[in-house]
Amino acid sequence: MSTITFGDKMVLKGKRVLITGADGFIGSHLVERLLAEGCKVRAFVYYNSFNSWGWIDNFPLDKKKQLEIFAGDIRDPNGVRTAMKDIDVVFHLAALIAIPYSYHSPDSYIDTNIKGTLNIVQAARDLGTERVLVTSTSEVYGTAQYVPIDEKHPRQPQSPYSASKIGADCIAESFYRSFNLPITIVRPFNTFGPRQSARAVIPTIITQLLNGKEQIQLGDLRPTRDLLFVKDTAAGFLAIAKSPDLIGHDVNIATQSEISVQELAQNIINQINPKAVIVTDDVRMRPEKSEVFRLYGSNEKLKQITSWRPAYTLQQGLAETIDWFRKKENLVQYKADIYNV
């Protein structure tokens, strides 16, 4: 979006930050990282009748006491504006992310992902927010036309979900270009780790194995993914937020490597139950033209501008993830006996 220049780093300690989607997988890890950084964190969680704060409910009491919780709905412009008052930096992660669910409920993706992002940038413009990080996804690239996929790669909407995220990215970029709003689009590749939804492939494999299944049901085994451990993703967000040189840019967070679903599944099987076998479940298959067959990201821009480097290998990240799932109180929260859409 913009020409890169080099300036002083932003100091996050003491900053008032808002994290939307703080109750979710990546968001909850980012909350922890920002607390450790010394930020004053307001956690935007999805309002619901159970008064659930998602994964934040599992935080130790002393950590929860450090947070200001704001329960709302990203689709509501009034709630978003209220949540953003007196905030210096916004990390916008709230989104609907499940690809299969987007096939039959695309309207909800437009409302949440596109209109939700519009609510964030509108409020940021009106309130004079110092910095806004909008979370994208590697799915906007579709199947790689070349590798590694850098930020100039064409966008390919291969699912309603990816189309909604492309739309959200474009809304954000338009506010940078039209109003000089200090926006960066952060584009993580395939993040995994503790607390990830059962809709994702790694929790799907692990939870089936730990529940004693010896026939592991999966969809297409051919696609490759660039797998990024969640703590590296959170560290990437911080590195980007600290760099004013990345305002007006979209930035990948990736390992610049790839592994097929089949190789990944066998790797996890070997660690938990080598007797298990993989069975293809047709219900889990994406439509042929919608399947993203290759994701292999470039991290050169992020490494060029910041000091970020992946701290975890795939094996280290998988080991930590499996250990987390082995704890009964964590595993019991997952429905391993059904296909989680």
C-alpha positions in Angstrom: 0.0 0.0 0.0 2.8 2.4 0.9 6.5 3.1 0.5 8.6 1.8 3.4 10.5 4.3 5.4 12.3 3.7 8.7 11.5 5.5 11.9 11.5 5.2 15.7 9.7 2.2 17.2 6.5 2.7 19.1 6.7 1.8 22.8 3.6 -0.3 23.7 4.2 -0.3 27.5 1.5 1.8 29.1 -0.5 2.1 25.9 -4.3 1.7 26.1 -5.1 -1.1 23.7 -8.3 -2.7 22.5 -8.4 -6.3 21.2 -11.5 -7.3 19.4 -12.0 -11.1 19.3 -10.1 -11.2 22.6 -12.2 -14.2 23.7 -11.0 -16.3 20.7 -8.0 -18.4 19.9 -5.4 -15.9 18.6 -7.0 -13.0 20.5 -6.7 -14.6 23.9 -3.0 -15.3 23.3 -2.5 -11.7 22.2 -4.2 -10.5 25.3 -1.6 -12.4 27.4 1.3 -11.1 25.4 0.1 -7.5 25.6 -0.4 -7.8 29.4 3.2 -9.0 29.7 4.2 -6.0 27.6 2.8 -3.7 30.2 -0.2 -2.5 28.2 -3.6 -1.4 29.6 -5.8 -3.9 27.9 -9.5 -3.6 27.1 -10.8 -7.0 25.8 -13.7 -6.8 23.4 -15.6 -10.1 23.8 -18.8 -11.3 22.0 -21.9 -10.5 24.1 -23.9 -13.6 24.8 -26.6 -14.7 27.3 -24.2 -17.0 29.1 -21.9 -14.0 29.8 -19.1 -16.2 28.5 -15.7 -14.5 27.9 -14.5 -17.3 25.8 -10.9 -18.4 26.6 -10.5 -15.5 28.9 -12.7 -17.4 31.4 -9.8 -19.9 31.7 -7.3 -17.2 32.7 -6.0 -17.2 36.3 -7.9 -14.7 38.5 -4.9 -12.3 38.8 -4.7 -12.0 35.0 -8.4 -11.5 34.6 -8.2 -8.7 37.2 -5.7 -6.8 34.9 -8.3 -6.7 32.1 -11.1 -4.4 31.3 -13.8 -6.5 29.7 -16.1 -5.0 27.1 -19.0 -7.3 26.0 -20.4 -6.3 22.7 -21.0 -7.1 19.0 -18.6 -6.1 16.3 -21.6 -5.6 14.0 -22.9 -2.8 16.2 -21.3 0.6 15.4 -22.4 2.2 18.6 -20.9 -0.5 20.8 -17.7 -0.4 18.7 -17.4 3.3 19.1 -17.9 3.0 22.9 -15.3 0.3 23.2 -12.7 2.4 21.3 -13.0 5.6 23.4 -9.7 6.6 25.0 -7.9 3.8 23.2 -4.4 4.3 21.6 -4.0 1.1 19.6 -6.6 -1.3 18.2 -5.9 -4.9 17.4 -8.9 -6.0 15.3 -9.3 -9.8 15.3 -13.0 -10.3 15.7 -14.3 -12.3 12.7 -16.3 -15.3 11.5 -13.6 -17.7 10.2 -15.0 -21.1 9.5 -14.9 -21.8 5.7 -17.6 -24.6 5.6 -20.0 -22.4 7.6 -19.5 -19.6 5.1 -20.9 -21.8 2.3 -24.4 -21.7 3.8 -24.4 -18.5 5.8 -22.5 -15.9 3.7 -24.6 -13.0 4.9 -23.3 -13.3 8.4 -19.7 -13.1 7.1 -20.5 -9.9 5.2 -22.0 -8.4 8.4 -19.3 -9.5 10.8 -16.1 -9.3 8.7 -16.8 -6.4 6.3 -19.2 -4.3 8.3 -17.4 -5.1 11.5 -14.1 -3.8 10.0 -15.9 -0.7 8.7 -17.2 0.0 12.2 -13.6 -0.2 13.5 -12.1 2.1 10.9 -15.0 4.6 11.0 -14.6 4.9 14.8 -10.8 5.1 14.6 -11.1 8.0 12.1 -13.6 9.9 14.3 -11.7 9.3 17.5 -8.2 9.9 16.2 -6.9 6.5 17.2 -3.1 6.3 17.1 -2.8 2.9 15.4 -5.1 0.2 14.0 -4.1 -3.3 13.1 -6.7 -5.1 11.0 -6.3 -8.9 10.9 -6.5 -10.6 7.5 -5.9 -14.2 6.5 -3.7 -16.1 4.1 -7.0 -17.5 2.6 -7.3 -14.2 0.6 -4.5 -15.4 -1.6 -6.2 -18.6 -2.6 -4.1 -21.4 -4.1 -0.6 -20.1 -4.7 0.1 -18.8 -8.2 3.8 -18.6 -7.1 5.8 -19.3 -4.0 6.6 -18.0 -1.5 3.5 -16.0 -1.5 4.4 -12.3 -0.8 2.1 -9.4 -0.2 1.8 -8.6 -3.9 0.3 -12.0 -4.7 -3.2 -11.7 -6.4 -6.2 -12.1 -4.2 -8.5 -15.0 -5.1 -11.9 -15.3 -3.3 -12.2 -19.1 -3.3 -14.9 -19.1 -0.5 -17.4 -16.6 0.9 -15.2 -16.4 3.9 -12.1 -15.4 1.9 -14.2 -13.0 -0.1 -15.4 -11.3 3.1 -11.9 -10.9 4.3 -10.7 -9.5 1.0 -13.6 -7.0 1.3 -12.5 -6.1 4.9 -8.9 -5.6 3.8 -10.1 -3.3 1.0 -12.2 -1.2 3.3 -9.2 -0.8 5.7 -6.9 0.1 2.8 -9.4 2.6 1.5 -9.4 4.4 4.8 -5.6 4.6 4.8 -5.6 6.0 1.3 -8.7 8.3 1.7 -8.2 9.6 5.2 -4.5 8.8 6.0 -5.8 6.5 8.9 -2.8 4.8 10.5 -3.7 1.2 9.4 -1.7 -1.9 9.0 -3.2 -5.1 7.6 -1.7 -8.1 9.4 -2.0 -11.4 7.5 -1.1 -14.5 9.5 -0.8 -17.8 7.7 -2.1 -21.0 9.3 -1.8 -20.4 13.0 -2.1 -23.3 15.4 -1.7 -24.0 19.1 -3.5 -24.4 22.4 -7.2 -23.1 22.4 -7.6 -23.4 18.6 -11.1 -24.2 17.4 -12.1 -27.8 16.6 -12.9 -26.6 13.1 -9.2 -26.5 12.3 -7.3 -29.5 11.1 -4.7 -29.9 13.9 -7.3 -29.9 16.8 -9.4 -32.2 14.7 -6.6 -34.7 14.4 -5.4 -34.4 18.0 -8.8 -34.6 19.7 -9.8 -37.7 17.6 -6.6 -39.4 18.6 -6.8 -38.5 22.3 -10.4 -39.7 22.5 -9.2 -43.2 21.4 -10.2 -43.2 17.7 -8.1 -45.3 15.5 -9.8 -44.1 12.2 -9.0 -40.4 11.9 -11.6 -38.7 9.7 -10.2 -35.9 7.5 -11.0 -34.2 4.2 -8.6 -33.6 1.4 -5.1 -34.7 2.3 -3.3 -33.0 -0.6 -3.3 -29.3 0.3 -0.2 -27.8 1.9 -0.2 -25.2 4.6 2.4 -22.8 6.2 1.9 -23.6 9.9 2.7 -20.9 12.4 2.7 -21.5 16.1 0.3 -19.1 17.9 3.0 -17.6 20.2 4.9 -16.6 17.0 1.8 -15.1 15.6 1.2 -13.0 18.7 4.9 -11.9 18.7 4.4 -10.9 15.0 1.4 -8.7 16.0 3.6 -6.9 18.6 6.5 -6.4 16.2 4.2 -4.9 13.6 2.4 -2.6 16.1 5.8 -1.3 17.3 6.9 -0.4 13.7 5.5 2.9 12.3 7.3 1.9 9.1 4.5 -0.6 8.4 1.6 1.9 8.5 -0.1 1.7 5.2 1.2 -1.8 4.5 -0.2 -5.3 4.5 2.2 -7.8 6.2 2.4 -11.5 6.2 3.3 -13.5 9.3 4.6 -16.8 8.0 7.2 -19.5 8.5 8.1 -19.6 4.8 7.7 -23.4 4.7 4.9 -25.8 3.9 3.6 -29.3 4.8 0.8 -31.3 3.4 -2.2 -32.2 5.4 -1.3 -35.9 5.0 2.2 -35.4 6.2 1.0 -33.3 9.1 -1.7 -35.9 10.1 0.9 -38.7 10.0 3.3 -36.7 12.1 0.7 -36.2 14.8 -0.5 -39.8 14.6 3.1 -41.0 15.1 3.3 -38.9 18.3 0.0 -40.1 19.9 -1.1 -43.5 18.4 1.0 -44.9 15.6 -1.7 -47.6 15.0 -4.3 -45.1 13.9 -5.1 -44.7 10.2 -6.5 -41.8 8.1 -9.9 -42.2 6.5 -11.2 -39.7 4.0 -14.6 -38.3 4.9 -16.4 -36.8 1.9 -18.5 -34.5 4.0 -15.3 -32.7 5.0 -14.2 -32.1 1.5 -14.4 -28.5 0.1 -15.8 -28.0 -3.4 -13.0 -28.6 -5.9 -12.7 -24.9 -7.0 -13.0 -23.7 -3.4 -10.1 -25.8 -2.0 -6.9 -23.8 -1.5 -4.3 -26.4 -2.5 -1.1 -24.5 -1.6 -0.2 -21.9 1.0 3.4 -21.2 1.4 4.0 -17.6 2.7 6.9 -15.2 2.4 8.0 -13.5 5.6 10.6 -11.3 4.0 8.9 -8.0 4.6 8.3 -8.7 8.3 11.9 -9.8 8.8 13.2 -6.9 6.8 11.4 -4.2 8.8 11.3 -5.8 12.3 13.4 -8.1 14.5 10.6 -10.8 14.4 11.7 -14.4 13.7 9.8 -17.6 14.3 10.8 -18.9 17.8 9.1 -22.3 17.4 9.8 -25.1 14.9 6.7 -27.1 13.8 7.7 -30.0 16.1 8.1 -27.7 19.1 4.7 -26.1 18.4 3.0 -29.5 17.9 4.5 -30.8 21.1 3.2 -27.9 23.2 -0.2 -28.1 21.5 -0.5 -31.9 22.1 0.5 -31.4 25.8 -2.2 -28.8 26.2 -4.9 -31.1 24.7 -3.8 -34.0 26.9 -5.1 -32.1 30.0 -8.6 -33.4 30.7 -10.0 -30.0 31.5 -9.0 -28.8 28.0 -9.9 -31.9 26.0 -13.4 -32.1 27.4 -14.3 -28.8 25.8 -14.0 -30.3 22.3 -16.6 -32.4 20.4 -14.3 -35.0 18.7 -17.1 -37.3 17.7 -18.7 -34.9 15.2 -17.6 -32.9 12.2 -17.3 -29.3 13.6 -18.4 -27.0 10.8 
